[in-house]
Amino acid sequence: MCAVANKMDAIDLSPVEVRSSFSPEARQYFDSIAARYSSWRSKMAYYVEHTSSFLKSAIPPNQKVLLVGCIAPDILIQLSPSVGVGLDISPKLIELARASNRDARISFHCAAPEEFHSNEKFDYVIVLNAVDHSCDILMLINSLKEFVHENSRIILSMLNPLWHPAIRLASFLKIRIPDYNRNLIPSRVLSTALEIKGFKVNGVFRRILVPKKIPLLSYLFNQYLSRLPLFNGLGFIQYVMAKPLQTERKKLSCSVIVPCYNEEANVDECVRRIPNMGSFTEVVVVNDGSRDQTLAIASNIALRDSRVQIVSFEKNHGKGAAVLAGIKKATGDVVMVLDADMTVPPEELPDFYDTIDSKTAEFVSGTRFLYPMEKQAMRLANYLGNILFSNLVQIIVGTHCTDTLCGTKAMLRADFTNLVLEDNSWGDFDLIFHAANLKLKSVEIPVHYKSRVAGESKMRAFKAGTRFLKLCLKKWAQST
């Protein structure tokens, strides 16, 4: 008995330390911020305004949203979620958040992500500057798995390490919130951590060259200069976008939208050549007020081809309006747009489908500038205009873009149900800008560009170019 007692005496019965993704010191720091919140809130105003604008552009309303880090709880409130949950390690910040909230769909909880449990799966998970202060980033990222479904999107914001000396100086001068021992994390390191824990990085965005509101200067630098080469890596805030990796997935269904305006000589062959893809394929032919026999021919096709659905306008509204009508009619998971003139062969559509189905990208556009074109396939004015606008759009959206006006595109239908058109005539730019606003992963794949089989192009370079330029400048001013 004595020997047994001695062994029992040797056992360490002290409480086991519970690991957390945040240290007690971090909790105390954020409590101290909350205690002086009213005096610091005005110094955060420009940052909160810009962050809210960025997130609202990426997250449609009425989504299920989880916010980790509630130093600015009004950001979650402004997103108008169908279900909103805010988490923070500071009890005092949570008290402030609850006091400012009047939306019954939103609740705030004092907990680190690994301490909080919910049966809810969220469409978007936002980690707002929490990575900067976590003592275990891998644990923090791993804890997010509980809250996501296969199509969830993760948005993590953090300080660009290049700005750390300026942050320390501003804190010393008391012109911003006091800083705390901060993790200096390059985006590539965070991307690796996400991949280790089963997430796929879709994009990295750096925003805000001037972090204080200075009339005119802040607007010019943050809206325009920040998108230009050499400057686009210097932004004050880094946003990393990610999605869960999927080891098992169902085969997606497919809808091909064929907008038609006076395409009686092409529509029959075009539909016939569209291959079957995915779990099922439907073809949505949109007659955009044709004055020839396009509608009659398309109706006959529908009688013999069960894949075909018809949408018809009495008057011509433009390709953009036709594509939008097709998206609303479509039922497939993947939506593709194919011009009826077959300048891009329908047989190349499976490449677009595979890019979406494999999760390689969420928005796919063809580029006609890799392979040699057939003679007369593209007029010189159209060619030069496309080069100009591709470079301009690339600056605005921050992703690689060589061919803005290739009519063949593919996307997940769920991402484009809220599409709003500003250019009914063509719609290509609206699709690109909508994908950029949602921060979708976008890629281009090469296509073979052929001469039109019959009929003539509806594109008029000068008229269309003027419209495109106005739209680009407007989107540049609005972009976040």
C-alpha positions in Angstrom: 0.0 0.0 0.0 2.8 2.3 0.9 4.4 1.7 -2.5 1.1 2.5 -4.2 0.7 5.6 -2.2 4.1 6.8 -3.1 3.3 6.4 -6.8 0.0 8.3 -6.4 1.9 11.1 -4.6 4.2 11.4 -7.7 1.3 11.9 -10.1 0.9 15.6 -11.2 -2.8 16.4 -10.5 -2.5 20.1 -11.5 -5.1 21.3 -14.2 -4.1 20.5 -17.7 -3.4 23.6 -19.7 -6.0 24.2 -22.4 -4.5 25.4 -25.7 -6.1 28.4 -27.3 -5.6 30.3 -30.5 -5.4 33.6 -28.4 -3.3 34.3 -25.4 -4.7 35.9 -22.1 -2.6 39.0 -23.0 -4.4 39.4 -26.3 -7.8 39.3 -24.4 -6.6 41.9 -22.0 -5.4 44.1 -24.9 -8.7 44.1 -26.6 -10.5 44.7 -23.3 -8.4 47.8 -22.9 -9.3 49.0 -26.4 -13.0 48.5 -25.5 -12.6 50.6 -22.3 -11.5 53.5 -24.5 -13.6 52.6 -27.5 -15.4 55.9 -27.9 -12.2 57.9 -28.0 -10.6 55.5 -30.6 -13.7 54.9 -32.8 -13.2 58.1 -34.8 -9.6 57.2 -35.5 -10.9 53.9 -37.0 -13.6 55.4 -39.1 -11.8 55.4 -42.5 -10.5 51.9 -42.0 -14.0 50.6 -41.0 -15.6 52.4 -44.0 -13.1 50.9 -46.5 -13.3 47.4 -45.0 -17.1 47.5 -44.9 -17.1 48.6 -48.6 -14.7 45.8 -49.6 -16.7 43.1 -47.8 -20.1 44.4 -49.1 -18.8 44.2 -52.6 -17.7 40.5 -52.0 -20.7 39.3 -50.0 -24.3 39.6 -51.3 -27.0 40.4 -48.7 -29.0 37.7 -47.0 -26.1 35.3 -46.6 -25.1 33.4 -43.4 -22.0 35.2 -42.1 -19.6 34.5 -39.3 -17.4 37.3 -38.2 -14.3 36.5 -36.1 -13.0 39.7 -34.5 -15.6 42.3 -33.4 -13.6 45.5 -33.0 -15.9 47.0 -35.6 -19.2 45.1 -35.1 -21.1 47.5 -37.4 -19.3 45.8 -40.4 -21.3 42.6 -39.7 -24.5 44.6 -39.2 -24.0 46.5 -42.5 -23.7 43.2 -44.4 -27.4 42.5 -43.8 -27.0 38.7 -43.3 -29.8 36.2 -43.0 -27.9 34.8 -40.0 -25.0 36.7 -38.5 -22.8 35.6 -35.7 -19.9 37.7 -34.3 -17.2 36.2 -32.1 -14.5 38.0 -30.1 -12.3 37.1 -27.2 -13.0 40.4 -25.4 -16.1 40.4 -23.1 -16.1 44.2 -23.2 -16.0 44.4 -27.0 -18.9 41.9 -27.1 -20.9 44.1 -24.7 -20.4 47.1 -27.1 -21.3 45.0 -30.1 -24.6 43.8 -28.4 -25.4 47.4 -27.4 -25.1 48.6 -31.0 -27.1 45.8 -32.6 -30.8 46.0 -33.3 -31.0 43.2 -35.8 -32.6 40.0 -34.3 -30.8 37.9 -37.0 -27.4 38.8 -35.6 -25.9 37.7 -32.3 -22.5 38.3 -30.6 -20.7 35.8 -28.4 -17.5 36.1 -26.3 -15.4 33.1 -27.5 -12.5 32.1 -29.6 -13.6 30.1 -32.7 -12.3 26.8 -31.2 -14.4 27.5 -28.0 -17.7 28.2 -29.9 -19.9 25.5 -31.2 -22.8 25.8 -33.6 -24.9 23.6 -35.8 -25.0 26.5 -38.3 -22.9 26.3 -41.5 -22.0 29.7 -42.8 -21.8 30.9 -46.4 -19.0 33.4 -45.5 -16.5 33.4 -42.6 -14.7 36.7 -42.1 -11.5 36.7 -39.9 -11.0 40.4 -39.3 -7.4 41.2 -38.2 -7.6 38.3 -35.7 -4.7 36.5 -37.5 -2.4 39.4 -36.5 -3.0 38.7 -32.8 -3.4 34.9 -32.7 -0.8 32.8 -30.8 -1.6 29.7 -32.9 -2.6 30.5 -36.4 -2.9 26.9 -37.5 -5.3 26.2 -34.6 -7.3 29.3 -35.5 -7.6 28.3 -39.2 -8.4 24.7 -38.3 -11.3 25.8 -36.0 -13.0 27.4 -39.0 -13.7 24.0 -40.5 -16.6 23.5 -38.1 -18.5 26.4 -39.5 -18.2 25.9 -43.3 -19.9 23.9 -46.0 -18.4 22.9 -49.3 -19.2 26.2 -51.0 -18.4 28.5 -48.1 -15.9 31.3 -48.6 -13.3 32.4 -46.1 -12.0 36.0 -46.0 -9.1 36.8 -43.8 -7.8 40.4 -43.4 -4.4 41.3 -41.8 -1.8 44.1 -41.9 0.7 44.2 -44.7 4.0 43.6 -42.9 5.6 46.5 -44.9 3.4 48.9 -42.9 4.5 47.6 -39.4 7.1 50.4 -38.7 4.5 53.1 -39.7 1.9 51.4 -37.4 4.3 51.4 -34.5 5.1 55.1 -35.0 1.4 56.0 -35.3 0.7 54.1 -32.1 3.5 56.0 -30.3 2.2 59.3 -31.5 -1.3 58.2 -30.4 -2.9 58.9 -33.7 -4.3 55.4 -34.0 -5.3 52.6 -31.7 -2.3 51.4 -29.5 -0.6 48.4 -31.2 0.0 45.0 -29.5 2.6 42.3 -30.2 1.5 41.7 -33.8 2.3 38.7 -36.1 4.0 40.0 -39.2 2.6 37.5 -41.7 3.3 37.7 -45.5 0.3 36.5 -47.5 2.2 33.6 -48.9 2.8 32.3 -45.3 -0.9 32.5 -44.5 -1.7 30.9 -47.9 0.5 27.9 -46.9 -1.2 27.7 -43.5 -4.6 27.6 -45.2 -3.5 24.9 -47.5 -2.1 22.8 -44.7 -5.5 22.9 -42.9 -7.5 22.0 -46.0 -8.4 25.3 -47.7 -7.7 26.5 -51.2 -6.6 30.1 -51.7 -8.5 31.8 -54.4 -6.8 35.2 -54.3 -4.9 37.9 -52.4 -5.9 41.5 -52.5 -4.0 44.5 -51.0 -5.9 47.7 -50.4 -5.4 51.2 -49.0 -2.3 53.2 -49.8 -3.3 56.1 -47.6 -4.9 54.8 -44.4 -6.3 58.1 -43.3 -9.0 60.2 -44.9 -7.3 63.1 -46.7 -9.7 64.9 -49.0 -9.0 64.0 -52.7 -5.6 62.5 -52.0 -7.0 59.3 -50.2 -9.5 58.8 -53.0 -7.0 59.2 -55.8 -4.4 56.9 -54.2 -6.8 54.3 -52.9 -9.1 54.0 -55.8 -6.7 54.4 -58.7 -3.0 54.4 -57.9 -3.3 51.3 -55.7 -4.3 49.2 -58.8 -1.3 50.1 -60.9 1.8 47.9 -61.2 4.5 48.6 -58.5 1.8 50.0 -56.3 -0.6 47.1 -56.1 1.5 45.2 -53.6 1.9 48.1 -51.1 -1.6 48.2 -49.7 -2.0 48.7 -46.0 -4.5 45.7 -45.6 -4.1 42.3 -47.1 -7.3 40.2 -47.8 -6.8 36.5 -48.5 -9.8 34.6 -50.0 -10.1 30.9 -49.6 -12.5 28.0 -50.0 -12.6 24.5 -48.4 -10.9 21.8 -50.4 -13.2 19.0 -51.5 -12.0 15.4 -51.6 -15.4 14.1 -52.8 -17.7 16.0 -55.1 -20.7 15.3 -57.2 -20.7 15.9 -60.9 -22.1 19.3 -61.7 -24.9 20.0 -64.2 -24.5 22.4 -67.0 -26.6 25.1 -68.9 -25.3 26.6 -72.1 -26.8 30.0 -72.9 -26.9 30.9 -76.7 -28.0 34.5 -77.2 -29.3 35.0 -80.8 -30.1 38.1 -82.8 -30.8 37.4 -86.5 -28.9 34.1 -86.4 -31.2 32.0 -88.6 -28.2 30.6 -90.6 -26.3 29.5 -87.5 -28.5 28.5 -84.6 -29.4 25.0 -85.8 -25.8 23.9 -86.3 -24.6 25.7 -83.2 -27.1 23.9 -80.9 -26.4 20.5 -82.6 -22.7 20.8 -82.0 -23.0 21.6 -78.3 -21.7 18.5 -76.5 -23.3 16.9 -73.4 -21.4 17.8 -70.2 -21.7 16.9 -66.5 -24.7 15.2 -64.9 -27.0 16.8 -67.5 -26.8 19.5 -70.1 -29.5 22.0 -71.1 -29.3 24.6 -73.8 -31.1 27.9 -73.3 -31.6 29.7 -76.6 -32.4 33.4 -76.1 -34.0 35.0 -79.1 -33.2 38.7 -78.7 -35.9 40.2 -80.9 -34.7 38.7 -84.1 -36.3 40.0 -87.3 -35.5 36.8 -89.3 -36.5 33.2 -88.7 -34.3 32.6 -85.7 -37.2 32.0 -83.3 -39.0 29.6 -85.6 -35.9 27.6 -86.2 -35.0 27.5 -82.5 -38.6 26.4 -81.7 -38.2 23.5 -84.2 -34.9 22.5 -82.6 -36.6 22.4 -79.2 -39.2 19.9 -80.5 -36.5 17.4 -81.4 -33.9 18.1 -78.8 -35.1 17.8 -75.2 -32.1 19.7 -73.9 -33.3 23.0 -75.5 -35.3 25.7 -73.6 -36.4 28.9 -75.4 -36.6 32.5 -74.1 -37.8 35.1 -76.5 -38.0 39.0 -76.5 -40.3 40.8 -78.9 -37.8 43.7 -79.2 -34.0 43.6 -79.3 -32.5 44.4 -75.9 -28.8 43.5 -76.5 -26.6 40.6 -75.7 -26.2 41.5 -72.1 -29.9 41.4 -71.4 -30.2 38.1 -73.3 -27.4 36.5 -71.2 -29.1 37.8 -68.0 -32.4 36.3 -69.1 -30.6 33.0 -69.9 -29.1 32.9 -66.4 -32.5 33.4 -64.8 -34.0 30.6 -67.0 -31.0 28.2 -66.5 -31.2 25.3 -64.0 -27.6 23.9 -64.3 -24.9 24.3 -61.7 -22.5 25.7 -64.3 -23.6 28.3 -66.7 -21.8 28.9 -70.0 -22.3 31.6 -72.7 -21.7 30.6 -76.3 -22.1 33.0 -79.2 -24.4 31.5 -81.9 -22.0 32.5 -84.7 -19.6 29.7 -83.6 -16.5 31.9 -83.9 -15.5 29.8 -80.8 -16.3 26.2 -81.7 -18.9 24.6 -79.4 -16.7 21.5 -79.2 -14.4 23.6 -76.9 -17.0 24.1 -74.2 -15.9 21.0 -72.2 -12.7 22.8 -71.4 -14.7 25.5 -69.7 -16.9 23.0 -67.9 -13.9 21.0 -66.6 -12.2 24.2 -65.3 -15.2 24.9 -63.1 -16.0 21.3 -62.2 -12.4 20.7 -61.1 -12.6 23.7 -58.8 -9.6 25.3 -60.6 -11.6 28.5 -61.0 -15.1 30.0 -60.4 -15.2 32.2 -63.4 -13.7 31.3 -66.8 -13.2 33.4 -69.9 -11.8 32.5 -73.2 -8.9 34.3 -74.7 -8.5 34.4 -78.5 -5.0 35.7 -78.5 -2.9 32.6 -77.9 -3.6 30.6 -81.0 -3.4 32.1 -84.5 -6.7 33.5 -85.7 -8.3 32.8 -89.0 -8.1 35.6 -91.5 -10.9 38.2 -91.2 -11.9 36.7 -87.8 -11.4 40.0 -86.0 -11.3 43.5 -87.5 -8.2 45.6 -86.8 -10.2 48.2 -84.8 -11.8 45.5 -82.7 -8.3 43.9 -82.2 -6.7 47.1 -81.0 -9.7 48.1 -78.8 -9.6 44.7 -77.1 -5.9 45.1 -76.3 -6.6 48.5 -74.8 -9.6 47.5 -72.7 -8.0 44.3 -71.6 -5.1 46.2 -70.0 -7.5 48.7 -68.5 -9.7 46.0 -67.0 -6.7 44.2 -65.7 -5.7 47.3 -63.7 -9.2 47.7 -62.4 -9.9 44.2 -61.3 -6.3 43.2 -60.4 -6.4 39.8 -62.1 -4.8 38.6 -65.4 -6.9 39.6 -68.4 -6.0 39.5 -72.0 -9.3 39.3 -73.8 -12.3 41.1 -72.3 -14.7 40.5 -75.2 -14.4 36.8 -75.9 -18.1 35.8 -75.9 -17.4 32.4 -74.4 -17.5 32.4 -70.6 -18.4 30.0 -67.8 -19.4 30.5 -64.2 -21.3 29.0 -61.3 -24.9 30.0 -61.6 -25.3 30.5 -57.9 -22.7 33.3 -58.1 -24.5 35.2 -60.8 -28.2 35.1 -59.7 -27.7 38.7 -58.3 -26.1 40.0 -61.4 -27.1 43.6 -62.3 -26.4 44.8 -65.8 -25.1 48.3 -66.6 -24.5 47.4 -70.3 -27.4 45.6 -71.9 -25.7 45.8 -75.3 -22.9 43.2 -74.6 -22.6 42.2 -71.0 -19.1 40.9 -71.1 -17.7 43.7 -68.9 -20.6 43.3 -66.4 -19.8 39.6 -66.0 -16.1 40.3 -65.5 -16.7 43.1 -63.0 -19.3 41.1 -61.1 -16.8 38.2 -60.7 -14.2 40.7 -59.5 -16.6 42.2 -57.0 -17.3 38.8 -55.5 -13.6 38.1 -55.5 -14.1 34.9 -57.5 -11.1 33.0 -58.7 -10.9 33.9 -62.4 -8.8 32.3 -65.2 -8.6 32.5 -68.9 -8.2 29.5 -71.2 -7.2 29.7 -74.9 -9.8 29.1 -77.6 -9.5 28.8 -81.4 -11.1 31.9 -83.0 -12.8 31.2 -86.3 -14.3 33.4 -89.0 -18.1 33.8 -88.7 -19.8 31.0 -90.7 -22.8 33.2 -91.8 -24.1 36.7 -91.2 -22.1 39.6 -89.9 -20.8 40.8 -86.6 -23.0 43.2 -84.6 -20.0 44.8 -83.0 -19.4 48.4 -84.0 -16.0 49.4 -82.7 -16.3 53.1 -82.1 -19.8 53.0 -80.6 -19.1 50.0 -78.4 -15.7 51.4 -77.4 -17.2 54.6 -76.1 -19.7 52.7 -74.1 -17.0 50.3 -72.7 -14.7 53.2 -71.7 -17.5 55.0 -69.7 -18.3 51.7 -68.0 -14.7 51.0 -67.1 -14.1 54.4 -65.7 -17.3 54.1 -63.6 -16.3 50.7 -62.3 -12.8 51.9 -61.5 -14.2 54.7 -59.4 -16.6 52.2 -57.6 -14.2 49.3 -57.1 -12.9 48.3 -53.7 
